[in-house]
Amino acid sequence: MKKSNFISLDSLSLQDFDENSELIPLMTPEDEAEINNEKLPETLPILSLRNTVLFPGVVIPITAGRDKSIRLINDANKGNKVIGVVAQKDESVENPTAKEIHEIGTVAKILRVLKMPDGNVTVIIQGKKRFKVAEVLTEDPYMNATVREIPEARPAKKNKEFLAIIESIKDLALNIIKESPNIPSEASFAIKNIESDSFLINFVSSNMNLTVAEKQALLEIDDLKKRALATLRFMSVEFQKLELKNDIQSKVQMDMSQQQREYFLHQQMKTIQEELGGVNHEEEIDEMRLRADEKIWDEKVEKHFEKELAKMQRMNPQVAEYSIQRNYLELFLDLPWNEYSKDKFDLKRAMRILDRDHFGLEDVKRRIIEYLAVLKLRNDMKSPILCLYGPPGVGKTSLGKSIAEALGREYVRISLGGLRDEAEIRGHRKTYIGAMPGRIIQSLKKAGTSNPVFVLDEIDKLSNSNQGDPSSAMLEVLDPEQNSEFYDNFLEMGYDLSKVMFIATSNSLSTIQPALRDRMEIINVTGYTIEEKVEIGKRHLLPKQLKEHGLTDAHLKIGKAQLEKIVEGYTRESGVRGLEKQIAKMVRHAAKNIAMEEDYNIKVTDEDVIEVLGSPKLERDKYENNNVAGVVTGLAWTSVGGDILFIESILSKGKGTLSITGNLGTVMKESATIAMEYIKSNADEFGIDSEVFEKYNVHIHVPEGATPKDGPSAGVTMLTSLVSLFTQRKVKKSLAMTGEITLRGKVLPVGGIKEKILAAKRARIKEILLCEENRRDIEEIKPDYLKGLTFHYITDMSDVIKIALTNQKVVNAKTL
């Protein structure tokens, strides 16, 4: 039995039929008697139906699309609303003639006509009584025919056999409604409430799943009892089919495995997602396979990818692991396996780029050109691991960009400062929620090639934690013998990093793990001289700041003399970051005056510098005079470059104790003790009365107590200070020194020589005293840095005193 007409029966409006009714009522015996008593018109307009048969008493909706049908309905609706309805013999015929329709049909009354937006007309009609077409009168504009009523043989009211058939029809109809998933359970109420036997037969016949021919055969049966039997027979067949179908479905459902059930649901979900415009997972996998065909993979990688793709294909897209697997495969496809950018071997062009972007730094530039030269000759060399070591602000990081441009490679930078999780380097295993590849693999994906210039910034600031030791994880990355098979936990495969040019930057070598330091080629990027800073300020920093502030060189000009004044008076550094900040202040001052339309000097004067930047703040590192005994200038290395420091010592009456102040570390305090003991041991050689050591207390002080100081390089300075104090002799003018001392009286070499020499030049020092073994460090320094300096190379402490102290006594010398 069909679903649609049951719903129509219960819910169709009947405003045109009876203004007091909301719903079409079920036909009662009284209604049936009234219909039977109605006289049949002699002629009727004939409406042919394609795919249904109208039974007496039944209400059905019909959609009319043919012009003839629409005109017939409109004309009838304006008149007495009565039409004849017959079924077509062949539903494919568009305009049926008299021969192409059945002779027996049903008189119908139009209850309501609805005009649809598409131009069709839906008409709700109710069957009245059967008729037979006697003669077709006209076929245009629609068919008209004379009709005659067909008498219907009815059994007696008390006929038990007929009543039994009716009860069977009712019971069977209720069972069909119960068993069929397509018929709403509310339909059973309609069946139970039908009082007319003939209407029940017609109603059930109309709603059964029968062909038009079978329904027409039922309609043509004149005997109501025979029609009831035929209807019951059809219902029994339909019920048996329904039972068989439900039985089969039940068995299939029981036999269906969990996997098949999931597959079935998955297919339904896929269809729903497609309808909603969602993702088609099959298309996604096909797209991945097409992308894989374009990759340059070796056999091992390709085999692994195919295996993982097959695993994803078997997965249910609704499970959490599916998205992890998809991310994994997308990473595989995004990585530049065996994709390399072509190196540019124009060495002169590379040199021009390096010189354009960086002033000085000759060692670094030379090393890059050497690498390019070898690569040009061999074309398969493993990339070196360079470590640019030096104070902040000297251009270590920006060098990486210039190198990448010179080589024609992609530039990638990773900041390692404060990194404390090993998984940041090696990645997480993909079984974890939120797993990701390490930064190395992520950066290669971003670069799009397997041979970028890779800057590992602040490698000395890697730190340990309970998540592992990142610096140990870097060992494999930075070992040219191992990094051709770098293993990332997320990738679960080796990746070739041997063509990547790694450039690490560091401010200090002491905090880098020894094994990691051993894998890198250390290039010392020292600080700049005043002259270099002035050139950098003029060539790079000033144009950059003018551009950032929306100005041009026509708005502000800073001469070399003024830049030198800014460098000396307002910055104290090896690099140029502080200088850039001071230049930015000058540019902002000009920008403000331009915006406010005030007058200012386009060409900056010394007075303008003081007006904008204030009084010079850093004149204290200038050399002080030698009029006081015990005050000696030393040279020190700091994290921001070289500096000068003053060692002061003084005598006071006491019992020979030694006091040391100035926020000094253990090594520096030990140097003071060693110097004191050496002087006591060799008092006669220095012309010092040994009784002095027991009558006077000695206090050594290094100014700037807020700044921590440590290291052995102040040993010779402390020795000179103490000998000057005990002998009251003047220290040689414009002299600075550095070196470690031993109890045997030997002077040992120290580090940071270039930074110390730059500091000495800034302080207008003329002579420098240092260990003989440091001569090689001086020879490596560019001659321009050494102009105006005299070097004294010594091996023994006695030589220090001979050179550093004059025979002249200080003013107001104490008598000891």
Secondary structure as UniProt FT lines:
FT   HELIX           4..11
FT   TURN            15..17
FT   TURN            19..20
FT   HELIX           29..37
FT   STRAND          43..49
FT   TURN            56..57
FT   STRAND          59..64
FT   HELIX           67..78
FT   TURN            79..80
FT   STRAND          82..88
FT   TURN            91..92
FT   HELIX           98..100
FT   STRAND          104..115
FT   TURN            117..118
FT   STRAND          121..138
FT   STRAND          144..149
FT   TURN            157..158
FT   HELIX           160..179
FT   TURN            181..182
FT   TURN            185..186
FT   HELIX           187..193
FT   HELIX           197..207
FT   HELIX           212..219
FT   HELIX           224..255
FT   HELIX           258..275
FT   TURN            276..277
FT   HELIX           281..293
FT   HELIX           299..314
FT   TURN            317..318
FT   HELIX           320..334
FT   TURN            337..338
FT   HELIX           347..357
FT   HELIX           362..378
FT   STRAND          385..389
FT   TURN            392..393
FT   HELIX           396..407
FT   STRAND          411..415
FT   TURN            417..418
FT   HELIX           423..426
FT   TURN            430..431
FT   TURN            433..434
FT   HELIX           439..447
FT   STRAND          453..457
FT   HELIX           459..461
FT   TURN            466..467
FT   HELIX           470..477
FT   TURN            480..482
FT   HELIX           483..485
FT   STRAND          486..488
FT   TURN            489..492
FT   STRAND          493..495
FT   TURN            498..499
FT   STRAND          501..506
FT   TURN            510..511
FT   HELIX           514..518
FT   STRAND          521..524
FT   HELIX           530..536
FT   HELIX           537..541
FT   HELIX           542..548
FT   TURN            549..550
FT   TURN            553..555
FT   HELIX           560..570
FT   HELIX           577..595
FT   TURN            596..597
FT   HELIX           606..613
FT   HELIX           619..621
FT   TURN            629..630
FT   STRAND          632..638
FT   TURN            639..640
FT   STRAND          641..653
FT   STRAND          658..661
FT   HELIX           666..681
FT   HELIX           683..686
FT   TURN            690..691
FT   HELIX           692..695
FT   STRAND          696..701
FT   TURN            705..706
FT   HELIX           715..727
FT   STRAND          729..731
FT   TURN            733..734
FT   STRAND          735..737
FT   STRAND          739..741
FT   TURN            743..744
FT   STRAND          746..748
FT   HELIX           753..762
FT   TURN            763..764
FT   STRAND          767..771
FT   HELIX           772..774
FT   HELIX           775..779
FT   HELIX           783..786
FT   TURN            787..788
FT   STRAND          790..794
FT   HELIX           797..804
FT   STRAND          805..809
FT   TURN            811..812
//
